[in-house]
């Protein structure tokens, strides 16, 4: 019985240590900011300062429900220019809980395909044309260009 308790306490301690390391190793940004990583460098931009354009279209969720988007947003196609990047193969967008979605360079550079929009004070990735909104990333905090 005492061995079982010792094993359980050891597992709890290891889990707590790994959670601590994970939480404090993540890059943190201020609300409304985006951290862009590429080729070993990092830049931070403020979403409110970006030049936005009108965004309209529809997205479909897993249930097949269609939602109309009609707002202002920043095109994902303009993100490489923020980091002075010409050639890349993929852009990955991460939320504050590390949920991520990726776009190929062709998708990312396609006009009208993907946007970052303001969603009640948080940044959200919208990808038009997806059938089930798997790339609908809420509370975006980091973008990695590969």
C-alpha positions in Angstrom: 0.0 0.0 0.0 2.8 2.4 0.9 4.6 1.6 -2.4 1.4 2.5 -4.3 1.1 5.8 -2.6 4.8 6.6 -3.2 4.4 5.8 -6.9 1.3 7.9 -7.2 3.0 10.8 -5.4 6.0 10.5 -7.6 3.8 10.6 -10.7 2.1 13.7 -9.5 5.4 15.4 -8.8 6.7 14.5 -12.3 3.5 15.8 -13.9 3.7 19.0 -11.9 7.3 19.5 -12.9 6.6 18.9 -16.6 3.6 21.3 -16.5 5.7 24.0 -14.8 8.5 23.6 -17.5 5.9 23.7 -20.3 4.0 26.7 -19.0 7.1 28.8 -18.5 8.9 27.8 -21.7 6.1 29.1 -23.9 6.6 32.5 -25.4 4.1 35.0 -24.0 2.8 38.1 -25.7 0.7 41.0 -24.6 -3.0 40.8 -25.5 -3.4 42.2 -29.0 0.2 41.4 -30.0 1.4 38.7 -32.4 4.8 37.0 -32.2 6.2 36.1 -35.6 9.0 33.6 -35.8 11.0 32.9 -38.9 14.6 31.8 -39.6 15.7 32.1 -36.0 14.4 35.6 -35.4 11.3 36.9 -33.7 9.4 40.1 -34.2 6.3 41.3 -32.3 3.6 43.3 -34.0 0.5 44.9 -32.6 -2.6 43.7 -34.4 -4.3 47.1 -34.0 -1.5 48.8 -35.9 -1.8 46.6 -39.0 -3.4 47.8 -42.2 -6.7 45.9 -42.4 -9.1 45.5 -45.2 -12.7 44.5 -45.6 -13.3 40.7 -45.1 -16.5 39.0 -46.1 -17.4 35.4 -46.9 -18.8 32.3 -45.3 -17.3 29.5 -43.2 -18.8 26.1 -42.4 -18.3 24.3 -39.1 -18.2 20.5 -38.4 -22.0 20.4 -38.2 -22.4 21.9 -41.7 -23.7 25.2 -40.3 -22.7 28.2 -42.3 -21.6 31.5 -40.7 -21.2 34.8 -42.5 -18.1 36.8 -41.8 -18.3 40.6 -42.5 -15.6 42.5 -40.7 -12.2 44.1 -41.1 -9.1 41.8 -41.1 -5.4 41.5 -42.0 -4.7 39.1 -44.9 -2.4 36.2 -44.0 -0.8 36.8 -47.4 0.8 40.0 -46.0 2.4 38.3 -43.0 5.7 37.2 -44.7 6.3 40.9 -45.7 6.1 41.8 -42.0 9.1 39.6 -41.3 10.9 40.5 -44.6 10.5 36.9 -45.8 10.3 36.0 -49.5 10.4 32.3 -49.8 8.6 30.0 -47.4 6.8 26.6 -47.5 4.3 27.0 -44.7 2.7 29.4 -42.2 1.6 27.9 -38.9 -0.7 29.9 -36.6 -0.9 29.1 -32.9 -3.4 30.0 -30.2 -2.6 30.7 -26.6 -3.3 27.1 -25.7 -1.0 25.9 -28.5 -3.8 24.8 -30.9 -2.4 25.3 -34.3 -3.3 25.3 -38.0 -1.1 25.4 -41.0 -1.4 26.9 -44.5 0.8 26.0 -47.4 2.6 28.9 -49.1 0.1 28.7 -52.0 -2.8 29.0 -49.6 -1.2 31.7 -47.5 -0.4 33.8 -50.6 -3.9 33.3 -52.2 -5.9 36.5 -52.1 -9.1 36.3 -50.1 -8.2 32.8 -48.6 -7.1 33.5 -45.0 -7.4 36.4 -42.7 -6.6 37.4 -39.1 -9.7 39.2 -37.7 -10.6 40.8 -34.4 -12.9 38.5 -32.4 -14.1 40.4 -29.3 -10.6 41.7 -28.6 -8.8 38.5 -29.5 -7.2 37.6 -32.8 -8.7 34.8 -34.8 -7.6 33.0 -38.0 -10.4 32.6 -40.6 -9.7 30.3 -43.6 -12.4 30.5 -46.3 -13.1 27.3 -48.2 -12.5 24.8 -45.4 -15.4 22.4 -45.0 -15.2 21.9 -41.3 -13.4 24.9 -39.8 -10.4 22.9 -38.5 -8.2 25.9 -39.2 -10.4 28.3 -37.3 -7.8 29.3 -34.6 -9.1 31.5 -31.8 -6.9 33.7 -29.6 -3.9 33.7 -32.0 -0.7 34.7 -30.3 2.1 33.2 -32.5 2.8 32.7 -36.2 5.7 30.6 -37.4 6.9 30.9 -41.0 8.9 27.9 -42.3 
